[in-house]
Amino acid sequence: MSAVDIVFFINAAIAIYAGWRVFVTDSMVRASFFLLVSFLAVGVIMLLLAAIYLGVALFFMMAVEMMVMALFMVMFMMNPAGLNPMKMVHQEKVAIGVGVVAFVALGAVALFGEFPSRPVPEGLEPVVSLGHELLGDSMLVFESAGVTLLATMIAVVMLTSHKGRYGDANEGSQPPGLEPGGDPADKPPEDEGGGHHHHHCH
């Protein structure tokens, strides 16, 4: 057994174990990190299979995605930091059955399926070729989507900061009035404590 085989089996075991732990842990944050470990192990397997682009892309995408998911769970979940015990699986028997069937089916395809043998021509750069195939005619779309996502992330950070959209959140910020000097746009007149004033306006 070669070193490549040993690394493959180790990472395959890690991917399966971490994937299983996603569903049995009692914390959303821990589940995110177990899922990250499982994807990283799959990324190593991609590298062993000479799928360099897919392996590296999996590292970058899953690392960022799982870290952002865990961060938002810590910030916004009602369950403090997503760390308190909670039920992670609904319809547990159905989920187990579907998972086992899917695992057996995919494993059978990998072990017994006959895949075509199409060696890469000598001198061909697979990463460069894949990049041209994916981005050759769609570069503007990808660049536009990237700028849009960046603007969205910046806007989310700004809107969730202490200095909110209408001023410092610690000082009771409120939106401007619909008319100059009028009541705040998000409050009905009766909430302003000026009931007598509004009666006079009639």
C-alpha positions in Angstrom: 0.0 0.0 0.0 1.4 3.3 -1.1 1.5 6.6 0.9 -1.2 8.0 -1.4 -3.5 5.1 -0.5 -2.8 5.6 3.2 -3.6 9.4 3.0 -6.7 8.6 1.0 -8.1 6.1 3.6 -7.3 8.4 6.5 -9.1 11.3 4.9 -12.0 9.2 3.8 -12.4 8.0 7.4 -12.2 11.6 8.7 -14.8 12.8 6.1 -17.2 10.0 7.1 -16.8 10.4 10.8 -17.0 14.2 10.7 -20.1 14.0 8.5 -21.7 11.6 10.9 -20.9 13.9 13.8 -22.7 16.8 12.1 -26.0 15.0 12.8 -25.3 13.7 16.3 -23.8 16.8 17.9 -26.1 19.0 20.0 -24.7 22.3 18.9 -25.2 24.3 15.6 -21.8 25.8 15.9 -20.1 22.5 16.5 -22.0 21.0 13.6 -20.7 23.8 11.3 -17.1 22.9 12.3 -17.6 19.2 11.9 -19.0 19.9 8.4 -16.0 22.0 7.7 -13.6 19.2 8.7 -15.5 16.7 6.5 -15.3 19.0 3.5 -11.6 19.7 4.0 -11.0 15.9 4.1 -12.9 15.6 0.8 -10.7 18.4 -0.6 -7.6 16.5 0.3 -9.1 13.5 -1.6 -9.7 15.7 -4.6 -6.0 16.7 -4.6 -5.0 13.1 -4.5 -7.2 12.5 -7.5 -5.3 15.3 -9.3 -8.5 17.5 -9.3 -6.4 20.4 -8.1 -8.9 23.1 -9.0 -11.8 21.4 -7.3 -9.8 20.6 -4.2 -8.5 24.1 -3.7 -11.9 25.6 -4.5 -13.4 23.4 -1.9 -10.9 24.5 0.7 -11.6 28.2 0.1 -15.4 28.0 -0.3 -16.1 25.7 2.6 -13.7 27.4 5.0 -15.3 30.8 4.4 -18.9 29.5 4.3 -18.7 27.4 7.5 -16.8 30.2 9.4 -19.4 32.8 8.4 -22.3 30.4 9.3 -20.8 29.7 12.7 -20.2 33.5 13.3 -23.8 34.4 12.4 -25.1 31.6 14.7 -23.0 33.0 17.6 -24.3 36.5 16.9 -27.9 36.0 16.2 -29.3 32.7 17.5 -31.7 32.8 20.4 -30.0 29.8 21.8 -26.9 31.5 23.3 -24.1 31.2 20.8 -25.7 28.0 19.3 -23.8 26.0 21.9 -26.6 24.9 24.2 -27.9 21.3 23.7 -30.6 21.2 21.0 -32.1 18.6 18.7 -30.3 18.7 15.4 -32.3 16.2 13.4 -36.0 16.1 12.6 -37.8 12.9 11.5 -34.7 11.0 12.7 -35.7 7.5 11.4 -36.5 8.9 7.9 -33.2 10.8 7.9 -31.2 7.8 8.9 -32.8 5.6 6.3 -32.3 8.2 3.5 -28.7 8.7 4.6 -27.9 4.9 4.6 -29.5 4.4 1.2 -27.7 7.3 -0.3 -24.3 6.2 1.1 -24.7 2.6 -0.1 -25.8 3.8 -3.6 -22.9 6.2 -4.0 -20.4 3.7 -2.6 -21.7 1.1 -5.0 -21.2 3.5 -7.9 -17.7 4.3 -6.8 -16.7 0.7 -6.3 -18.4 -1.1 -9.1 -19.1 1.6 -11.7 -17.1 1.5 -15.0 -15.7 4.9 -15.7 -14.4 5.9 -19.2 -10.6 6.1 -19.6 -9.8 9.4 -21.2 -6.2 10.5 -20.4 -5.4 14.2 -20.4 -3.4 15.1 -23.5 0.3 15.8 -22.7 1.0 19.5 -22.2 -2.6 20.4 -21.4 -3.1 22.5 -18.3 -6.3 21.2 -16.7 -6.7 24.2 -14.3 -6.2 26.8 -17.0 -8.6 24.9 -19.3 -11.2 24.6 -16.6 -10.9 28.3 -15.9 -11.4 29.2 -19.5 -14.4 26.8 -19.7 -16.1 28.2 -16.6 -15.2 31.9 -17.0 -14.5 32.4 -20.7 -17.9 33.6 -21.7 -19.2 34.5 -18.2 -16.5 36.6 -16.7 -18.7 39.7 -16.6 -21.4 37.7 -14.8 -19.0 36.4 -12.2 -17.4 39.8 -11.6 -20.8 41.4 -11.2 -21.9 38.8 -8.8 -18.6 39.2 -6.8 -19.0 42.9 -6.5 -22.7 42.5 -5.5 -21.8 40.0 -2.8 -19.0 42.3 -1.5 -21.4 45.2 -1.3 -24.0 43.1 0.5 -21.4 41.9 3.1 -20.3 45.5 3.7 -23.9 46.7 4.1 -24.7 43.9 6.5 -21.7 44.7 8.7 -22.7 48.4 8.7 -26.3 47.8 9.5 -25.5 45.5 12.4 -22.9 47.8 14.0 -23.6 50.1 17.0 -23.9 53.1 14.7 -27.0 52.0 12.9 -28.8 53.3 9.8 -30.3 56.3 11.7 -27.6 57.0 14.2 -26.0 55.5 17.3 -28.1 52.5 18.4 -27.1 53.2 22.1 -28.8 56.6 22.0 -32.2 55.4 20.7 -31.8 56.1 17.1 -34.9 56.7 15.0 -35.7 57.2 11.4 -36.4 60.7 10.0 -39.9 62.1 9.7 -42.1 61.8 6.6 -42.2 65.6 6.6 -39.6 68.0 7.8 -39.9 68.3 11.6 -42.6 65.6 11.6 -43.0 62.4 13.6 -40.6 59.5 12.9 -41.6 57.4 9.9 -41.8 54.2 11.9 -44.0 55.4 14.7 -47.8 56.1 14.6 -48.8 59.5 16.2 -50.3 57.9 19.3 -46.9 56.4 20.3 -45.3 59.8 20.6 -46.9 60.7 23.9 -48.6 63.8 22.3 -52.1 62.7 22.2 -53.5 66.1 23.2 -51.4 67.7 20.5 -52.9 65.5 17.9 -56.4 66.2 19.1 -55.7 69.9 18.7 -54.5 69.3 15.1 -58.0 68.0 14.3 
